[in-house]
Amino acid sequence: LLCCFRRRSCEKIFAKKKLDSPLPAPPSPLYRGGSVVGIFFRGVEMAAVAAAAAPEEKKSSAVTALDVDESKLLGKGNSGCKIYGGTATVHILGVRHDVAIKVFNHEWFDRPQKQVDRIQRKIVKEFEIQRAAASVIDVEGGGICKVHGLFDHPTHKLCIVMQKYEQTLRDELEELEDAVEQVELSKVLDWTLTLAVVIAQLHDCDPPIVYRDLKPDNVLMDDKSRVFLGDFGITKILEETGLTTTLTTTADGGGGGGGGGGLAGTLYYMSPEQAGAEDEDGESIEQTEKTDSWTFGTFLVRLITGKDPWMREKYTDDAIIREKLKNKKHPDLRGIPDAHPLKKLVEQCLQGHPADRPRVCEIADKLREVRTEAAAAAEAPP
């Protein structure tokens, strides 16, 4: 089936998997066509406002007790956020459970109360968007990291409690690359096709969701080597009139979720428009679903070459890379042989202007085509 499917109605989306606790929202002309997904995300904003206005209500009823084990650091970001292992009592499971806990920068909570309220609203939004997305995205071979709930910890303040996975894709890549020179094409195709379908389904939500931060650190793997998209801290929700909601809670590499400024995304993987590129009229290039097409290209560069994008450059200073991105330049692709079946796709993804890039559903179609051809070649007689 082609990945470029028509925008689904709310009944079709929610028939796949019912939301645990859909948020009520009154009718409003802001809802496009009465879409339940649109209503849900508008409800997310309402819930975030309510949570900040009444801090004592922020504890999620789904998590009733939480122990953070700071000796088990599972990951961290440049904005000061950390992922720890720990245990939690999750109401729906009724038992103590191993979990991953996203702990936000402690400094964010030492600011004036108005700023703290704003930060807390962003954290609630991140949680609600990830919870909603995980409940409606249905993909063979993976999906979206499941979140159990929010918890107001006495030391770590407001945390997001998530399902614990075996490792990140970066961990897996480093293990494979220590043993062999390159990751097998079949693995690259399996992982990227799953993630492309996940992101295409996010784009198909109403309003569309743009992930903006695809990188190996944000892809989680279970014990069956299935891949799951995690960390929705800099996700954007798109409206017909443009970008209306910006979540920069965990902008690894400069977004600064605590209140502001900087670039939202991870520098080596971010698109020109995320870095502030302008069009020929001097206007900032708008971030759209095709922002994810660029990050998919840089993600492929990492999987194919074994190095993060831009690491083959003569100069890897952050300021130089930002300037190149603003000028709509892409990283050096000489590490990908011309004969590689994904070389052309990478070049298409890394076009400077979003209008010139393929949609993520088209990327999925190409990956599916390459996987079919590779399987046929492997089965052909010598």
C-alpha positions in Angstrom: 0.0 0.0 0.0 1.2 3.5 -0.8 2.3 5.6 2.2 0.8 8.7 0.6 -2.7 8.0 1.9 -5.5 10.5 2.0 -6.0 12.4 5.3 -8.0 10.1 7.5 -11.2 11.1 9.2 -11.3 11.1 13.0 -13.5 7.9 13.1 -10.9 6.0 11.0 -8.0 7.2 13.1 -9.5 6.5 16.5 -11.0 3.2 15.4 -7.5 1.8 15.5 -6.8 2.4 19.1 -9.0 4.3 21.6 -7.4 7.1 23.5 -7.0 6.3 27.3 -8.5 9.6 28.3 -9.5 11.9 25.5 -9.7 15.5 26.5 -13.0 17.3 26.1 -13.2 20.5 24.1 -16.1 22.7 23.2 -17.0 23.4 19.6 -14.9 26.1 18.0 -14.3 27.4 14.5 -10.6 26.7 15.0 -11.3 23.0 14.7 -10.8 21.9 11.1 -13.9 20.0 9.9 -14.6 18.8 13.5 -11.6 16.5 13.4 -11.3 14.5 16.7 -7.5 14.7 16.3 -7.8 18.5 15.9 -10.1 18.7 18.9 -7.8 16.5 20.9 -4.8 18.7 20.3 -6.8 21.9 21.0 -7.7 20.0 24.2 -4.0 19.5 24.9 -3.5 23.3 25.0 -6.5 23.7 27.3 -5.1 21.0 29.6 -1.7 22.6 29.7 -3.2 26.0 30.7 -5.3 24.3 33.4 -2.2 22.4 34.7 -0.2 25.6 35.0 -3.0 27.5 36.7 -3.5 24.8 39.3 0.0 23.2 40.1 -1.5 20.8 42.6 -3.4 19.2 39.7 -0.3 18.4 37.7 0.3 14.9 39.1 -0.9 12.3 36.6 -3.3 9.9 38.2 -1.6 7.2 36.0 1.6 7.3 38.1 1.1 7.1 41.8 4.7 6.7 43.0 8.1 7.2 41.4 11.7 6.4 42.3 14.4 8.0 40.2 17.7 6.1 40.1 20.3 8.8 39.2 23.0 6.0 38.8 21.1 4.8 35.7 21.6 7.6 33.2 20.0 6.5 29.9 20.5 9.7 27.9 20.9 13.4 28.1 20.5 16.6 26.0 22.4 19.8 25.7 19.4 21.7 27.2 20.1 20.0 30.5 17.3 17.4 30.3 18.3 13.9 31.3 16.7 10.4 31.0 17.1 8.2 34.1 16.0 4.7 34.8 13.8 4.0 37.8 10.7 2.4 39.0 7.1 3.6 39.2 3.7 2.4 40.4 1.6 2.8 37.2 -2.1 2.8 38.1 -3.2 1.0 34.9 -0.7 -1.8 35.5 -1.3 -2.0 39.3 2.3 -3.1 40.0 5.8 -1.6 40.4 7.3 -1.2 37.0 10.7 -0.4 35.5 10.4 2.9 33.6 12.4 5.7 32.0 12.0 9.1 33.5 12.6 12.4 31.6 13.9 14.9 34.1 14.1 18.5 33.0 16.8 21.1 33.7 16.5 21.9 37.4 17.4 25.5 36.7 14.2 26.0 34.8 12.2 25.6 38.0 14.3 28.2 39.9 12.9 31.1 37.8 10.1 33.5 38.6 6.8 31.8 38.9 5.4 33.1 35.7 8.3 31.5 33.8 7.9 28.3 35.7 4.2 28.1 34.8 5.1 28.6 31.1 7.7 25.8 31.3 5.2 23.5 33.0 2.7 24.2 30.3 5.2 23.1 27.7 6.0 19.9 29.6 2.3 19.1 29.8 1.9 19.8 26.1 4.9 17.5 25.2 3.4 14.7 27.3 -0.1 15.1 25.9 1.1 15.2 22.3 3.3 12.1 22.7 0.5 10.3 24.5 -2.0 11.1 21.8 0.4 10.2 19.0 1.3 6.9 20.6 -2.3 6.0 20.9 -3.2 6.5 17.2 -0.1 5.6 15.3 -0.1 2.0 14.2 3.0 0.7 12.4 4.4 -2.7 12.0 8.0 -2.9 13.3 7.7 -0.1 15.8 5.8 3.1 16.6 6.1 5.9 19.2 7.5 5.6 22.7 4.6 5.0 25.2 4.3 7.5 28.0 2.7 6.4 31.3 2.1 9.8 32.9 3.4 13.0 34.5 4.7 13.0 38.1 5.6 16.0 40.3 8.7 14.7 42.0 9.9 16.4 45.2 13.5 16.7 43.9 13.2 16.6 40.1 9.9 18.5 39.9 7.6 17.7 36.9 8.8 14.6 35.1 7.5 12.5 32.2 7.4 8.8 33.0 7.8 6.6 30.0 8.1 3.0 29.0 11.7 1.7 29.3 13.3 0.3 26.1 16.4 -1.8 25.7 18.6 0.9 24.1 18.7 3.8 21.7 19.5 3.3 18.0 22.8 5.2 18.6 23.8 2.5 21.1 22.9 -0.2 18.5 24.8 1.6 15.7 27.9 2.0 17.8 27.9 -1.7 18.7 27.4 -2.7 15.1 30.1 -0.3 13.8 32.6 -1.6 16.4 32.2 -5.0 14.9 31.8 -4.2 11.2 32.6 -1.2 8.9 29.1 -0.5 7.8 25.6 -1.4 9.0 23.8 -3.8 6.6 21.5 -2.2 4.0 18.7 -4.5 5.1 18.8 -3.1 8.7 19.0 0.5 7.4 15.9 -0.1 5.2 13.9 -1.8 7.9 14.6 0.9 10.5 14.1 3.9 8.1 11.0 2.5 6.5 9.3 2.0 9.9 10.2 5.5 11.0 9.2 7.1 7.7 5.7 5.5 8.0 5.5 6.7 11.6 6.4 10.3 10.7 4.1 10.2 7.6 1.2 9.2 9.9 2.1 12.1 12.2 1.9 14.4 9.1 -1.5 12.9 8.3 -3.0 13.9 11.6 -5.3 16.8 11.7 -3.7 19.2 12.3 -0.4 17.8 11.1 2.5 17.1 13.5 6.1 17.9 12.5 8.7 16.0 14.5 11.8 18.0 13.6 14.4 16.1 15.5 15.0 12.7 13.9 18.4 11.4 15.1 19.7 8.0 16.4 19.5 9.3 20.0 15.7 9.9 19.7 15.0 6.4 18.3 14.4 3.7 20.9 14.7 -0.1 20.4 13.0 -2.9 22.2 14.3 -6.5 22.6 12.9 -7.4 19.2 14.9 -4.7 17.5 11.7 -2.7 16.7 12.2 1.0 16.6 10.1 3.7 18.4 10.2 7.4 18.0 10.8 9.2 21.3 11.2 12.8 22.7 8.5 15.0 21.4 10.0 18.1 23.0 10.4 20.3 19.9 7.4 19.0 17.9 5.4 21.5 16.0 1.6 21.4 15.3 0.7 22.9 12.0 -2.5 24.7 11.1 -3.7 25.7 7.7 -2.6 29.3 8.4 1.0 28.2 9.3 2.8 27.2 12.5 0.8 28.0 15.6 2.2 26.0 18.4 5.9 25.6 19.2 7.2 23.2 21.8 10.8 23.7 22.6 11.0 22.0 25.9 14.0 19.7 25.1 15.7 21.4 22.2 18.9 19.4 22.1 21.6 21.5 20.6 20.2 24.9 21.3 16.4 25.1 21.4 16.3 25.8 25.1 12.9 24.5 26.3 13.0 26.5 29.5 11.9 29.7 27.9 13.4 30.6 25.0 15.5 31.7 22.1 18.0 29.7 20.2 17.5 27.1 17.5 15.0 24.3 18.0 16.7 21.0 16.9 20.0 19.3 16.9 22.6 21.2 14.9 24.1 18.4 12.9 20.6 17.1 11.9 18.6 20.3 11.6 17.3 21.8 8.4 18.1 25.2 6.9 14.8 26.6 7.9 15.3 25.6 11.5 18.7 27.4 11.4 17.0 30.6 10.1 17.5 30.4 6.4 15.7 33.0 4.2 14.2 32.9 0.8 15.1 35.1 -2.1 12.9 37.9 -0.7 14.6 37.9 2.6 11.7 36.2 4.4 12.3 33.4 6.8 11.6 30.0 5.2 8.6 28.5 7.0 9.0 25.1 8.7 6.6 22.5 7.2 6.2 18.8 7.0 9.1 18.8 4.6 11.4 20.0 7.5 11.2 16.3 8.5 12.3 15.3 5.0 15.6 17.2 5.5 16.2 15.6 8.9 15.4 12.2 7.3 18.2 12.9 4.8 20.7 13.7 7.6 19.5 10.6 9.5 20.3 8.5 6.4 23.7 10.1 6.2 24.5 8.9 9.7 23.2 5.3 9.0 25.0 4.9 5.7 28.4 6.6 6.5 28.8 5.7 10.2 29.4 9.4 11.0 27.1 12.2 12.1 26.4 14.7 9.3 28.9 17.5 8.9 31.7 15.4 10.6 33.4 14.9 7.3 33.8 18.6 6.8 37.2 20.4 7.2 35.7 22.7 9.8 33.1 21.5 12.2 32.7 24.6 14.3 29.0 25.1 15.2 29.0 28.7 14.0 30.3 27.6 10.6 27.7 24.8 10.3 24.9 27.3 11.2 26.1 29.7 8.5 26.2 26.9 5.9 22.7 25.9 6.9 21.4 29.5 6.6 22.9 29.5 3.1 20.9 26.3 2.4 24.0 24.1 2.1 24.0 20.4 3.0 26.7 18.3 4.6 29.4 16.5 2.5 27.9 13.4 0.9 31.2 12.0 -0.5 31.0 9.3 2.2 28.1 7.7 0.3 29.2 5.9 -2.9 27.5 7.1 -6.1 26.3 3.5 -6.7 24.6 3.3 -3.3 20.8 2.7 -3.8 19.9 5.5 -1.3 22.4 8.1 -2.6 19.8 9.9 -4.9 17.2 9.8 -2.1 19.6 11.5 0.3 20.3 14.2 -2.2 16.6 14.8 -2.8 15.9 15.1 0.9 18.8 17.6 1.4 17.5 20.2 -1.1 17.9 23.7 0.4 14.3 24.8 0.0 11.5 22.6 1.5 9.4 22.8 -1.8 12.1 20.9 -3.6 12.2 17.9 -1.2 10.0 14.8 -1.3 7.3 14.3 1.3 8.0 11.7 4.0 5.4 9.4 2.6 7.2 9.6 -0.8 10.5 8.8 1.1 8.7 5.7 2.5 7.6 4.6 -1.0 11.2 4.9 -2.2 12.6 2.9 0.8 10.0 0.2 0.2 11.0 0.1 -3.5 14.7 -0.2 -2.7 14.0 -2.9 -0.1 12.0 -5.0 -2.6 14.8 -4.7 -5.2 17.4 -5.6 -2.6 15.5 -8.7 -1.5 15.0 -9.8 -5.2 18.7 -9.3 -5.8 19.6 -11.4 -2.7 17.4 -14.3 -3.9 18.6 -14.2 -7.5 20.9 -17.1 -8.6 24.6 -16.1 -8.9 
